Amino acid sequence: MHAVRRLLIFSLLAAICSHAGAAAEPRIIRDVKPLPVALNPDFEFRKTKLYSLTDKAPKGREKAGKSGEQNRGGSTKTRTVVQDASINFEREYRLHGAVTKLDQRQRVGNYFDFFWRARRDANVTIRLEYRQEKLRAKVQAQEFSYVNARGTNSTEFKVIGDEFADDGRVIGWRCLMIVNDVIVAENRSYMWE
């Protein structure tokens, strides 16, 4: 009885671990071709989170208080560093495990998290098309594919490391939800043409 229970638990853990590592890297699209558009209300982007990780941590803002040092004009001012906790957390999260300066430099760049919903089962491809500062009008793309996707999901894309260092920051992007080679939902930056 215990052996069966252990085997079941081990199988469940193995399945979870293999699923978690299945879509670790996106497929790079070398030649981006236009696709037909047929927007469908069964598919939608819910939320987008963009983050730009730089070499240096963001500086704090100054906040005036009632007690503290006197400045030249005779008024009292306290200087405290007030930083947005969520931004600091995001930076620490993205740099977690990067021990050396080289490790940290390889994580510098643009991060895109897209939260999306499919109201029916479908084979969905989420594609990020983007332009970078030094490449001007050249469109690049990365994509993840999901088999029988349904419900609320999320997809993360990264333009980091050597790609970011060589080609610059992302200046315009659009994220597409593709079903059967047709764009069914779209989310774009205001800089995308």
C-alpha positions in Angstrom: 0.0 0.0 0.0 2.8 2.4 0.9 4.8 1.5 -2.1 1.8 2.3 -4.4 1.3 5.6 -2.7 5.0 6.5 -3.0 5.0 5.5 -6.7 1.9 7.7 -7.3 3.5 10.7 -5.5 6.8 10.2 -7.4 4.9 10.0 -10.7 3.0 13.2 -9.9 6.1 15.1 -9.0 7.9 13.9 -12.1 5.0 15.0 -14.3 5.0 18.4 -12.6 8.7 18.9 -13.0 8.7 17.8 -16.7 5.8 20.1 -17.5 7.5 23.0 -15.8 10.6 22.7 -17.9 8.8 21.9 -21.1 8.4 25.5 -22.4 11.6 27.0 -21.0 12.9 28.5 -24.2 10.9 30.2 -27.0 11.1 29.3 -30.6 13.0 32.0 -32.6 11.3 33.0 -35.9 13.9 34.0 -38.4 11.6 35.2 -41.2 8.5 36.9 -39.8 5.7 36.8 -42.3 2.3 38.5 -42.0 -0.7 36.4 -41.0 -4.4 36.9 -41.7 -6.4 38.6 -38.9 -9.7 37.3 -37.6 -10.2 38.6 -34.1 -12.2 36.2 -31.9 -13.8 37.0 -28.5 -13.0 33.5 -27.3 -9.3 34.6 -27.1 -8.1 37.7 -25.2 -5.1 39.3 -23.6 -5.9 40.1 -20.0 -2.9 41.9 -18.7 0.6 42.9 -19.7 3.6 43.4 -17.4 6.7 45.0 -18.9 10.0 45.3 -17.0 13.4 46.8 -18.1 16.3 45.5 -16.0 19.3 47.9 -16.1 22.8 47.6 -14.9 22.2 49.9 -12.0 19.5 49.8 -9.4 17.0 52.6 -9.5 17.7 55.6 -7.3 15.4 56.5 -4.5 13.3 59.5 -4.4 13.6 62.2 -1.7 10.8 62.9 0.7 10.4 65.9 2.9 9.5 65.4 6.5 8.9 67.5 9.6 12.1 66.7 11.6 15.7 66.5 10.6 18.4 68.7 9.4 18.1 72.4 8.7 19.1 73.6 5.3 20.5 77.0 4.4 17.1 78.7 4.2 16.3 77.6 7.8 13.6 75.2 6.9 13.7 71.6 8.2 13.9 68.7 5.8 14.5 65.0 6.3 15.9 63.1 3.4 14.8 59.5 3.3 15.1 57.1 0.5 11.7 55.9 -0.6 11.7 53.3 -3.3 8.9 51.4 -4.8 8.9 48.0 -3.2 7.5 46.2 -6.1 10.2 47.5 -8.5 12.9 46.4 -6.0 11.3 43.0 -5.7 11.1 42.6 -9.5 14.8 43.5 -9.8 15.8 41.0 -7.1 13.5 38.3 -8.6 15.1 38.7 -12.1 18.7 38.7 -10.6 18.1 35.8 -8.2 20.9 33.3 -8.7 23.1 35.6 -10.7 26.3 35.5 -8.6 29.0 37.1 -10.8 28.9 40.4 -12.7 28.8 38.4 -15.9 25.8 36.5 -14.7 24.0 39.7 -13.9 25.0 41.3 -17.2 23.4 38.3 -19.1 20.1 39.1 -17.4 20.0 42.8 -18.2 17.3 43.7 -20.8 13.6 43.7 -21.5 11.1 41.3 -19.9 7.5 40.8 -21.2 4.8 38.9 -19.3 1.5 38.4 -21.1 -1.5 37.1 -19.3 -4.1 35.7 -21.6 -7.3 33.6 -21.7 -8.7 31.0 -24.1 -12.4 30.3 -23.6 -12.3 27.0 -25.6 -9.8 24.3 -26.2 -7.4 25.2 -29.0 -3.8 24.8 -30.1 -2.5 28.4 -29.3 0.7 30.0 -30.3 1.7 33.2 -28.5 4.2 35.2 -30.6 6.1 38.4 -29.6 7.2 40.5 -32.6 9.6 43.3 -31.7 11.9 45.9 -33.1 15.2 46.9 -31.4 17.0 50.2 -31.2 20.0 49.4 -33.4 18.1 47.2 -35.9 15.6 49.9 -36.7 12.8 48.5 -38.9 13.8 44.8 -38.7 11.1 42.7 -37.1 12.2 39.8 -34.9 10.0 37.3 -33.2 9.8 34.6 -30.5 6.9 32.2 -29.9 5.6 29.6 -27.5 3.1 26.9 -28.6 0.4 25.4 -26.3 -1.6 22.3 -27.1 -5.2 22.2 -26.1 -4.9 25.5 -24.2 -7.9 26.6 -22.2 -8.5 29.0 -19.4 -6.2 31.7 -18.0 -2.5 31.3 -18.9 0.7 33.4 -18.9 3.7 33.6 -21.2 7.0 35.3 -20.5 9.4 36.6 -23.2 12.9 38.0 -22.7 15.2 40.1 -24.8 18.3 39.9 -22.7 22.0 39.2 -22.6 24.0 39.5 -25.8 20.9 40.2 -27.9 20.1 43.2 -25.8 23.8 44.3 -25.5 24.4 44.1 -29.3 21.0 45.3 -30.7 19.7 47.6 -28.0 16.5 48.0 -26.1 13.1 47.0 -27.5 11.5 50.2 -29.0 8.2 48.6 -30.3 6.4 45.3 -29.9 3.2 43.4 -30.5 2.1 40.2 -29.0 -0.2 37.9 -31.1 -2.4 35.0 -30.2 -2.4 32.6 -33.2 -4.8 29.7 -33.8 -4.7 27.7 -37.0 -2.3 30.3 -38.6 -4.8 33.1 -38.0 -4.3 36.0 -35.5 -7.3 35.8 -33.1 -6.1 38.4 -30.5 -3.5 41.1 -30.4 -1.8 43.4 -27.9 0.7 46.1 -29.0 2.8 49.0 -27.7 1.9 52.5 -28.8 5.2 52.6 -30.9 4.2 49.7 -33.1 3.1 50.7 -36.6 
